[in-house]
Amino acid sequence: MPSLATASITSFKLARLSRPLRFNDPTFREQPECYSIRPSLVDYVRQELQDLSRRLFYQRVFIFAKNNLDVQPSAALLARQAAPATTTTTTHGGSLRSGRRSVVSSSSGRRGTLDFKTMLQMELQHILTTDAEASISGDRPTGIFLYMGDYSILFFECVEDNVGSMCKHLSQLADTYFLANKIFLTEDRTGETYFNSFYCRHASPININEKFPTHTINDPELMGQQHLTIKNKLSELCATLSLEIQREMETTLHSTVSSTKGTFTLWKPNLDFGESLSPLIYNKLLPEVQRIDLVLNCNRFYCNLQRRAGMYNRIPAELDDKVNSWPLPYNYTPVGVFGHSPYDVNLTFSDYGQKEEKAEETGSGSEGSGEKAEKGV
């Protein structure tokens, strides 16, 4: 009979043999992280332009103005009116650089009395044509001039540099043609444009029976509500006008395609006012006179053309609080870099406090000599 120790060993062996084999699961080492070069500012700009399908960043500007109907025509405007208008065409669909050009002169249709609408129209035509010719990128300014009697709405959309140039030229005429003007809205990095050229339209002013509180122009919440209301109206107005103009162009295209076949006309702003906007469609889309007055009287949230023209291509210089360390190292910085006050503490000079010590010594010496003189007396 086997002993207890032999039985335990035998049972241990049997249990070990009957236990299934345990295979070690293979563990794969993780691949090392792939490092990439961080994109620069140029890469982000290119990616954003690619998303917008643009070569350059576009911008939109909405301008509200109160018209100066008593303006008188200038000598330059009269000379521009007397000069014949020219239209440059390229025959047989040739390119502008290599094709043959023919210049056709036509007398200007504005030979009568010049009113405010006609004068501003001629000024806009001169500005748009000048900017289009001076444009390096080749992009043409588009938009609309909406005349509403005592008020005007100007809308420009083009490359940022062209918009800045137009605002600069228009700011030089603002004091003559406008009693008040404000930049209502600026939209940066826009995708598609509303219009393919610059147009002029005439509309009747819209009034509402609503009185706004006197502190609206200084209240952020109240003025923000009015701003959003006007912004939505302008967006719907531009979208509706663009569709209407597109339909008009499609209807007139078939009638003019035979006469313009084989010729290419250079870009030219379409500044014919035509018929007034239909009140049934546009009365709900036009900004009301009372809301326009709010924008024109508000100096806290809106700026005028003159101020906006000075903002383009200028980087504001602001002081950095992190650079202004304390105590100020006067001997390591140029003169006039930091603004000092009588309460600044200077611990950088080697002779710090010596002036005060000399003054105290001088004062104590004078006091001692005075005491000796009194004792001698």
Secondary structure, 3 states (H helix, E strand, C coil): CCCHHHHHHHHHHHHHHHCCCCCCCCCCCCCCCCCCCCCCHHHHHHHHHHHHCCCCCEEEEEEEEEECCCCCCCHHHHHHHHCCEEEEEEECCCCCCCCCEEEEEECCCCCCCCCHHHHHHHHHHHHHHHHHHHCCCCCCCEEEEEEECCEEEEEEEEEHHHHHHHHHHHHHHHHHHEEEEEEEEEEEEECCCCCCCEEEEECCCCCCCCCCCCCHHHCHHHHHHHHHHHHHHHHHHHHHHHHHHHHHHHHHHHHHCCCCCCEEECCCCCCCCCCCCCHHHHCCCCCCHHHHHHHHHCCCCCCCHHHHHCCCCCCCCCCCCCCCCCCCCHHHCCCCCCCCCCCCCCCCCCCCCHHHHHHHHHHHHHHHHHHHHHHHC
